[in-house]
Amino acid sequence: MHKGIDLPAKEGVDIKSTSYGVVDKVVMNHPSYGNYVVIKSDEYEMTYAHCNTISVKKGERVTMGQKIATVGSTGLSTGPHCH
């Protein structure tokens, strides 16, 4: 069990930012979250986990709807999805 939302999708599908912000973390091979990215906006901190690939870098500004990663099944995952 975990807190969060799992959005199932086919591996390789684009993951797009839900808000504007700045990339705070890009982590590869975390034991639980696998490959993940954290984006901070003025109001929120959004984590996108279990990514196959990540296409942004720490410190980069992103806009709403910008591709930031692709769906994968990395880390402790039961199948392709975005957490």
All heavy atoms as an XYZ file, in Angstrom:
627
protein
N       0.837     -1.193      0.000
C       0.000      0.000      0.000
C       0.873      1.244      0.000
O       1.950      1.257      0.572
C      -0.905      0.037      1.230
C      -2.088     -0.903      1.161
S      -3.188     -0.570     -0.205
C      -4.095      0.813      0.390
N       0.357      2.262     -0.647
C       1.066      3.528     -0.684
C       0.072      4.657     -0.903
O      -1.050      4.429     -1.345
C       2.133      3.550     -1.777
C       1.590      3.326     -3.153
N       0.806      4.244     -3.809
C       1.725      2.290     -3.991
C       0.487      3.784     -4.996
N       1.027      2.590     -5.127
N       0.517      5.846     -0.579
C      -0.297      7.021     -0.865
C       0.086      7.512     -2.243
O       1.261      7.580     -2.576
C      -0.055      8.107      0.170
C      -0.529      7.717      1.548
C      -0.305      8.824      2.529
C      -0.792      8.388      3.898
N      -0.607      9.423      4.897
N      -0.876      7.836     -3.038
C      -0.605      8.301     -4.390
C      -1.594      7.701     -5.354
O      -2.470      6.924     -4.980
N      -1.432      8.045     -6.590
C      -2.318      7.568     -7.651
C      -1.463      6.845     -8.679
O      -0.423      7.350     -9.094
C      -3.055      8.749     -8.316
C      -3.917      9.475     -7.302
C      -3.894      8.262     -9.494
C      -4.483     10.783     -7.812
N      -1.892      5.670     -9.097
C      -1.222      4.927    -10.156
C      -2.049      5.026    -11.428
O      -3.234      4.676    -11.439
C      -1.058      3.452     -9.768
C      -0.028      3.262     -8.678
O       0.859      4.122     -8.548
O      -0.107      2.246     -7.969
N      -1.424      5.522    -12.485
C      -2.094      5.668    -13.773
C      -1.483      4.659    -14.744
O      -0.378      4.874    -15.252
C      -1.924      7.092    -14.301
C      -2.446      8.187    -13.377
C      -2.015      9.554    -13.866
C      -3.952      8.108    -13.264
N      -2.196      3.550    -15.008
C      -1.645      2.544    -15.906
C      -1.611      3.064    -17.342
O      -2.491      3.806    -17.772
C      -2.601      1.365    -15.767
C      -3.867      1.928    -15.257
C      -3.508      3.173    -14.493
N      -0.565      2.671    -18.057
C      -0.418      3.029    -19.472
C       0.603      2.097    -20.086
O       1.349      1.412    -19.374
C       0.028      4.482    -19.613
N       0.656      2.080    -21.398
C       1.641      1.257    -22.089
C       3.035      1.840    -21.892
O       3.200      3.063    -21.849
C       1.330      1.179    -23.576
C       0.080      0.399    -23.886
C      -0.141      0.290    -25.371
C      -1.414     -0.500    -25.642
N      -1.641     -0.648    -27.084
N       4.024      0.968    -21.779
C       5.400      1.420    -21.635
C       5.790      2.297    -22.818
O       5.457      1.993    -23.969
C       6.350      0.225    -21.547
C       7.756      0.623    -21.198
C       8.601     -0.538    -20.733
O       8.060     -1.459    -20.104
O       9.807     -0.501    -21.003
N       6.443      3.409    -22.520
C       6.900      4.324    -23.553
C       5.971      5.491    -23.841
O       6.352      6.428    -24.536
N       4.746      5.461    -23.282
C       3.810      6.577    -23.464
C       4.366      7.819    -22.765
O       4.953      7.716    -21.686
C       2.410      6.206    -22.907
C       1.498      7.413    -22.820
C       1.778      5.117    -23.745
N       4.199      8.983    -23.392
C       4.705     10.225    -22.806
C       4.046     10.538    -21.474
O       2.829     10.375    -21.321
C       4.446     11.417    -23.734
C       5.299     11.402    -24.987
O       6.222     10.577    -25.082
O       5.037     12.239    -25.879
N       4.839     11.006    -20.517
C       4.352     11.570    -19.262
C       4.554     13.071    -19.380
O       5.657     13.524    -19.667
C       5.123     11.026    -18.037
C       4.934      9.518    -17.917
C       4.674     11.742    -16.760
C       5.824      8.875    -16.866
N       3.477     13.828    -19.163
C       3.540     15.282    -19.301
C       3.304     15.947    -17.954
O       2.511     15.472    -17.149
C       2.505     15.749    -20.326
C       2.788     15.171    -21.704
C       1.787     15.614    -22.723
C       2.111     14.996    -24.076
N       1.166     15.431    -25.097
N       3.979     17.049    -17.749
C       3.861     17.778    -16.496
C       2.433     18.289    -16.316
O       1.830     18.805    -17.241
C       4.839     18.960    -16.486
O       4.693     19.702    -15.301
N       1.932     18.153    -15.100
C       0.574     18.625    -14.800
C       0.542     20.098    -14.417
O      -0.525     20.654    -14.202
C      -0.050     17.804    -13.661
O       0.782     17.911    -12.511
C      -0.210     16.353    -14.071
N       1.719     20.720    -14.328
C       1.800     22.120    -13.929
C       3.126     22.694    -14.405
O       4.001     21.972    -14.872
C       1.708     22.230    -12.404
O       1.747     23.573    -11.987
N       3.272     23.999    -14.285
C       4.575     24.623    -14.516
C       5.422     24.397    -13.266
O       4.900     24.078    -12.201
C       4.415     26.122    -14.792
C       3.985     26.889    -13.562
C       4.926     27.440    -12.697
C       2.646     27.013    -13.226
C       4.546     28.110    -11.549
C       2.251     27.683    -12.075
C       3.209     28.224    -11.248
O       2.825     28.879    -10.103
N       6.719     24.567    -13.385
C       7.572     24.443    -12.213
C       9.019     24.271    -12.603
O       9.414     24.487    -13.747
N       9.813     23.848    -11.625
C      11.236     23.625    -11.808
C      11.543     22.199    -11.381
O      11.056     21.733    -10.342
C      12.067     24.630    -10.974
C      13.550     24.331    -11.081
C      11.772     26.061    -11.402
N      12.342     21.511    -12.167
C      12.745     20.142    -11.831
C      13.652     20.206    -10.605
O      14.716     20.811    -10.631
C      13.461     19.469    -13.015
C      13.907     18.062    -12.634
C      12.563     19.442    -14.243
N      13.191     19.597     -9.517
C      13.937     19.602     -8.254
C      14.837     18.389     -8.122
O      15.921     18.476     -7.554
C      12.954     19.662     -7.089
C      13.639     19.806     -5.755
O      14.422     20.771     -5.596
O      13.408     18.958     -4.871
N      14.381     17.234     -8.624
C      15.168     15.997     -8.524
C      14.955     15.152     -9.769
O      13.856     15.087    -10.297
C      14.717     15.139     -7.335
C      15.017     15.665     -5.986
C      14.534     14.677     -4.932
C      14.659     15.268     -3.546
N      14.081     14.371     -2.544
N      16.007     14.489    -10.182
C      15.943     13.410    -11.164
C      16.715     12.258    -10.538
O      17.905     12.384    -10.255
C      16.562     13.815    -12.516
C      16.624     12.615    -13.447
C      15.773     14.958    -13.153
N      16.026     11.158    -10.280
C      16.644     10.016     -9.592
C      16.513      8.785    -10.474
O      15.438      8.501    -11.005
C      15.968      9.770     -8.224
C      16.575      8.555     -7.533
C      16.074     11.006     -7.344
N      17.612      8.074    -10.613
C      17.622      6.846    -11.397
C      17.855      5.655    -10.470
O      18.666      5.726     -9.550
C      18.729      6.907    -12.456
C      18.640      8.133    -13.375
S      17.086      8.272    -14.286
C      17.350      7.045    -15.537
N      17.131      4.600    -10.718
C      17.313      3.308    -10.034
C      17.041      3.336     -8.534
O      17.698      2.622     -7.778
C      18.723      2.759    -10.306
C      18.963      2.536    -11.778
O      18.130      1.969    -12.467
N      20.090      3.020    -12.266
N      16.076      4.120     -8.087
C      15.667      4.071     -6.680
C      15.035      2.697     -6.428
O      14.307      2.179     -7.279
C      14.656      5.193     -6.402
C      14.257      5.308     -4.984
N      13.226      4.562     -4.445
C      14.748      6.067     -3.984
C      13.099      4.867     -3.175
N      14.009      5.778     -2.862
N      15.270      2.070     -5.265
C      14.742      0.724     -5.026
C      13.218      0.621     -5.112
O      12.698     -0.404     -5.559
C      15.218      0.380     -3.612
C      16.195      1.410     -3.210
C      16.094      2.552     -4.158
N      12.502      1.656     -4.692
C      11.038      1.604     -4.729
C      10.457      2.318     -5.943
O       9.657      1.756     -6.684
C      10.448      2.232     -3.466
O      10.835      1.514     -2.324
N      10.843      3.579     -6.132
C      10.272      4.413     -7.208
C      10.955      4.222     -8.553
O      10.503      4.769     -9.553
C      10.343      5.888     -6.826
C       9.261      6.368     -5.901
C       9.452      7.517     -5.147
C       8.050      5.711     -5.786
C       8.459      7.986     -4.295
C       7.061      6.166     -4.935
C       7.268      7.301     -4.197
O       6.297      7.775     -3.365
N      12.041      3.484     -8.592
C      12.750      3.303     -9.854
C      13.306      4.635    -10.335
O      13.921      5.371     -9.575
N      13.052      4.955    -11.598
C      13.463      6.241    -12.156
C      12.331      7.229    -11.910
O      11.188      6.962    -12.274
C      13.718      6.116    -13.655
C      14.737      5.044    -13.980
O      15.637      4.777    -13.200
N      14.587      4.426    -15.134
N      12.654      8.377    -11.291
C      11.589      9.334    -11.028
C      12.085     10.768    -11.093
O      13.276     11.033    -11.020
C      10.883      9.054     -9.708
C      11.635      9.372     -8.440
C      11.458     10.595     -7.791
C      12.489      8.450     -7.857
C      12.126     10.882     -6.607
C      13.153      8.722     -6.675
C      12.965      9.943     -6.053
O      13.624     10.231     -4.884
N      11.115     11.667    -11.259
C      11.400     13.097    -11.351
C      10.463     13.842    -10.410
O       9.300     13.455    -10.249
C      11.276     13.607    -12.811
C       9.899     13.392    -13.380
C      11.680     15.054    -12.940
N      10.987     14.877     -9.754
C      10.185     15.728     -8.862
C      10.188     17.136     -9.440
O      11.245     17.692     -9.729
C      10.758     15.751     -7.428
C       9.959     16.702     -6.538
C      10.775     14.350     -6.835
N       8.994     17.690     -9.591
C       8.841     19.058    -10.085
C       8.166     19.877     -8.999
O       7.155     19.454     -8.434
C       8.011     19.094    -11.378
C       8.753     18.328    -12.476
C       7.735     20.533    -11.806
C       7.986     18.187    -13.768
N       8.758     21.042     -8.695
C       8.177     21.947     -7.699
C       7.619     23.174     -8.393
O       8.295     23.781     -9.219
C       9.240     22.385     -6.686
C       9.602     21.317     -5.687
C      10.492     21.873     -4.595
C      10.768     20.816     -3.547
N      11.601     21.351     -2.464
N       6.380     23.510     -8.019
C       5.775     24.764     -8.472
C       5.660     25.662     -7.242
O       6.109     25.299     -6.156
C       4.401     24.513     -9.094
O       3.464     24.156     -8.097
N       5.032     26.811     -7.396
C       4.851     27.705     -6.253
C       3.993     27.066     -5.165
O       4.150     27.358     -3.989
C       4.198     29.012     -6.699
C       5.127     29.851     -7.565
O       6.354     29.643     -7.501
O       4.616     30.705     -8.302
N       3.087     26.170     -5.569
C       2.124     25.608     -4.617
C       2.300     24.119     -4.337
O       1.882     23.634     -3.295
C       0.707     25.829     -5.141
C       0.351     27.297     -5.323
C      -1.041     27.476     -5.877
O      -1.940     26.723     -5.459
O      -1.219     28.350     -6.728
N       2.883     23.377     -5.279
C       2.893     21.921     -5.164
C       4.274     21.341     -5.451
O       5.106     21.953     -6.115
C       1.906     21.290     -6.160
C       0.490     21.745     -5.963
C      -0.075     22.702     -6.801
C      -0.293     21.232     -4.940
C      -1.380     23.125     -6.624
C      -1.602     21.651     -4.748
C      -2.133     22.597     -5.596
O      -3.416     23.009     -5.419
N       4.434     20.095     -5.004
C       5.586     19.281     -5.371
C       5.008     18.008     -5.978
O       4.230     17.312     -5.325
C       6.420     18.951     -4.140
C       7.616     18.092     -4.455
C       8.469     17.838     -3.232
O       9.136     18.782     -2.774
O       8.438     16.694     -2.743
N       5.352     17.746     -7.231
C       4.792     16.600     -7.949
C       5.888     15.590     -8.244
O       6.946     15.957     -8.746
C       4.133     17.069     -9.249
C       2.925     17.945     -8.970
S       2.724     19.421     -9.988
C       4.249     20.284     -9.886
N       5.626     14.338     -7.920
C       6.573     13.261     -8.183
C       5.971     12.342     -9.242
O       4.808     11.959     -9.141
C       6.858     12.451     -6.904
O       7.382     13.331     -5.903
C       7.839     11.328     -7.165
N       6.775     12.005    -10.244
C       6.365     11.104    -11.311
C       7.326      9.919    -11.262
O       8.504     10.063    -11.585
C       6.463     11.807    -12.667
C       5.658     13.086    -12.752
C       6.176     14.292    -12.289
C       4.381     13.091    -13.302
C       5.450     15.468    -12.367
C       3.647     14.271    -13.387
C       4.191     15.450    -12.916
O       3.468     16.616    -12.996
N       6.826      8.754    -10.846
C       7.715      7.617    -10.567
C       7.499      6.446    -11.519
O       6.475      6.352    -12.194
C       7.507      7.154     -9.131
N       8.472      5.539    -11.526
C       8.511      4.300    -12.312
C       8.740      4.571    -13.796
O       8.359      3.761    -14.644
C       7.254      3.446    -12.093
C       6.965      3.155    -10.660
N       7.829      2.420     -9.875
C       5.935      3.523     -9.858
C       7.326      2.334     -8.649
N       6.188      2.999     -8.610
N       9.373      5.700    -14.114
C       9.581      6.113    -15.506
C      10.557      5.182    -16.234
O      11.503      4.677    -15.642
C      10.151      7.529    -15.564
S       9.128      8.744    -14.720
N      10.316      5.016    -17.520
C      11.253      4.296    -18.371
C      12.417      5.211    -18.730
O      13.574      4.850    -18.543
C      10.546      3.795    -19.630
C      11.421      2.920    -20.484
O      12.187      2.117    -19.967
N      11.323      3.076    -21.791
N      12.094      6.403    -19.241
C      13.112      7.412    -19.547
C      12.683      8.740    -18.941
O      11.496      8.977    -18.720
C      13.290      7.610    -21.068
O      12.060      8.096    -21.620
C      13.693      6.320    -21.762
N      13.656      9.607    -18.686
C      13.378     10.954    -18.179
C      14.038     11.942    -19.137
O      15.210     11.789    -19.477
C      13.903     11.132    -16.741
C      13.136     10.189    -15.807
C      13.775     12.590    -16.292
C      13.621     10.161    -14.372
N      13.272     12.945    -19.571
C      13.768     13.852    -20.602
C      14.002     15.270    -20.101
O      14.130     16.186    -20.900
C      12.803     13.860    -21.798
O      11.486     14.110    -21.388
N      14.063     15.464    -18.775
C      14.354     16.779    -18.198
C      15.541     16.649    -17.254
O      15.894     15.546    -16.838
C      13.129     17.371    -17.458
C      12.018     17.713    -18.434
C      12.623     16.429    -16.372
N      16.134     17.782    -16.908
C      17.287     17.807    -16.016
C      17.005     18.673    -14.797
O      16.198     19.607    -14.864
C      18.502     18.359    -16.757
C      18.945     17.496    -17.900
C      20.114     18.092    -18.619
C      20.475     17.205    -19.803
N      21.480     17.793    -20.659
N      17.681     18.384    -13.715
C      17.541     19.173    -12.480
C      17.785     20.653    -12.795
O      18.728     21.004    -13.507
C      18.532     18.692    -11.423
C      18.381     19.432    -10.116
C      19.323     18.903     -9.063
C      19.304     19.832     -7.867
N      18.776     19.256     -6.691
N      16.897     21.500    -12.264
C      17.006     22.938    -12.457
C      16.276     23.464    -13.678
O      16.099     24.673    -13.821
N      15.836     22.568    -14.552
C      15.135     22.972    -15.774
C      13.720     23.454    -15.445
O      13.031     22.851    -14.622
C      15.076     21.787    -16.735
C      14.442     22.082    -18.069
C      14.487     20.884    -19.005
O      15.306     19.968    -18.796
O      13.685     20.873    -19.948
N      13.290     24.534    -16.081
C      11.910     25.002    -15.956
C      11.044     24.229    -16.936
O      11.446     24.012    -18.084
C      11.804     26.487    -16.257
C      12.462     27.349    -15.210
C      12.088     28.820    -15.406
N      12.572     29.608    -14.298
C      11.948     29.723    -13.125
N      10.811     29.107    -12.929
N      12.461     30.446    -12.154
N       9.871     23.803    -16.463
C       8.939     23.072    -17.329
C       7.596     23.788    -17.349
O       7.246     24.521    -16.424
C       8.762     21.602    -16.881
C      10.058     20.839    -16.984
C       8.200     21.510    -15.483
N       6.846     23.549    -18.408
C       5.521     24.129    -18.552
C       4.468     23.034    -18.469
O       4.773     21.849    -18.661
C       5.381     24.870    -19.902
O       5.640     23.940    -20.960
C       6.352     26.024    -19.992
N       3.238     23.424    -18.198
C       2.144     22.470    -18.148
C       2.009     21.798    -19.516
O       2.024     22.466    -20.540
C       0.829     23.163    -17.788
C      -0.301     22.178    -17.576
S      -1.923     22.926    -17.253
C      -1.568     24.232    -16.155
N       1.946     20.485    -19.520
C       1.790     19.730    -20.752
C       3.090     19.360    -21.438
O       3.084     18.649    -22.440
N       4.213     19.798    -20.895
C       5.518     19.464    -21.478
C       5.871     18.017    -21.169
O       5.700     17.544    -20.045
C       6.587     20.388    -20.906
C       7.988     20.091    -21.416
C       9.020     21.041    -20.825
O       8.706     22.154    -20.395
N      10.269     20.593    -20.781
N       6.395     17.304    -22.160
C       6.863     15.933    -21.933
C       8.055     15.978    -20.977
O       9.002     16.723    -21.186
C       7.288     15.289    -23.241
C       7.852     13.895    -23.068
C       8.325     13.315    -24.383
C       9.034     11.998    -24.150
N       9.503     11.400    -25.402
N       7.967     15.164    -19.913
C       9.058     15.111    -18.940
C       9.674     13.719    -18.827
O      10.786     13.570    -18.342
C       8.587     15.593    -17.551
C       7.390     14.781    -17.061
C       8.264     17.082    -17.578
C       7.001     15.016    -15.624
N       8.925     12.697    -19.278
C       9.395     11.318    -19.129
C       8.520     10.401    -19.974
O       7.590     10.862    -20.640
C       9.332     10.899    -17.663
N       8.824      9.101    -19.910
C       7.948      8.102    -20.517
C       7.598      7.044    -19.471
O       8.357      6.797    -18.532
C       8.597      7.412    -21.741
O       9.803      6.765    -21.333
C       8.870      8.411    -22.858
N       6.441      6.434    -19.655
C       5.932      5.418    -18.730
C       6.850      4.197    -18.751
O       7.334      3.772    -19.800
C       4.502      5.002    -19.123
C       4.032      3.790    -18.309
C       3.541      6.161    -18.948
N       7.080      3.660    -17.558
C       7.883      2.449    -17.422
C       7.374      1.581    -16.295
O       6.249      1.768    -15.799
N       8.219      0.656    -15.885
C       7.892     -0.245    -14.782
C       9.157     -0.475    -13.955
O       9.527     -1.601    -13.655
C       7.351     -1.565    -15.330
O       6.928     -2.405    -14.280
N       9.822      0.632    -13.599
C      11.083      0.535    -12.859
C      10.821      0.546    -11.352
O       9.766      0.982    -10.896
C      12.017      1.701    -13.240
O      11.398      2.942    -12.921
C      12.363      1.663    -14.724
N      11.791      0.062    -10.604
C      11.643      0.025     -9.150
C      10.674     -1.061     -8.730
O      10.518     -2.080     -9.395
N      10.000     -0.837     -7.618
C       9.043     -1.792     -7.073
C       7.699     -1.554     -7.756
O       6.884     -0.752     -7.304
C       8.936     -1.604     -5.557
C       8.211     -2.674     -4.764
C       8.835     -4.042     -4.993
C       8.249     -2.331     -3.292
N       7.483     -2.228     -8.864
C       6.329     -1.964     -9.723
C       5.723     -3.284    -10.185
O       6.435     -4.260    -10.391
C       6.783     -1.141    -10.922
O       5.767     -1.002    -11.865
N       4.409     -3.280    -10.380
C       3.720     -4.481    -10.835
C       3.436     -4.453    -12.333
O       2.870     -5.396    -12.865
C       2.407     -4.677    -10.062
O       1.592     -3.521    -10.272
C       2.658     -4.872     -8.589
N       3.785     -3.364    -12.992
C       3.556     -3.231    -14.432
C       3.702     -1.771    -14.829
O       3.852     -0.900    -13.972
N       3.672     -1.486    -16.118
C       3.873     -0.113    -16.594
C       2.783      0.826    -16.082
O       1.586      0.545    -16.236
C       3.823     -0.218    -18.115
C       3.810     -1.659    -18.454
C       3.466     -2.419    -17.228
N       3.226      1.915    -15.465
C       2.299      2.937    -14.967
C       3.084      4.156    -14.508
O       4.299      4.097    -14.387
C       1.435      2.405    -13.819
C       2.171      2.175    -12.544
N       3.038      1.128    -12.344
C       2.173      2.875    -11.372
C       3.519      1.170    -11.113
N       3.024      2.245    -10.487
N       2.385      5.235    -14.293
C       2.978      6.428    -13.684
C       2.374      6.565    -12.300
O       1.155      6.566    -12.132
C       2.706      7.675    -14.515
S       3.403      9.190    -13.801
N       3.225      6.661    -11.296
C       2.759      6.859     -9.909
C       2.894      8.338     -9.577
O       3.900      8.942     -9.846
C       3.624      6.038     -8.961
C       3.360      6.354     -7.516
N       2.333      5.786     -6.830
C       3.982      7.192     -6.663
C       2.344      6.265     -5.575
N       3.334      7.121     -5.457
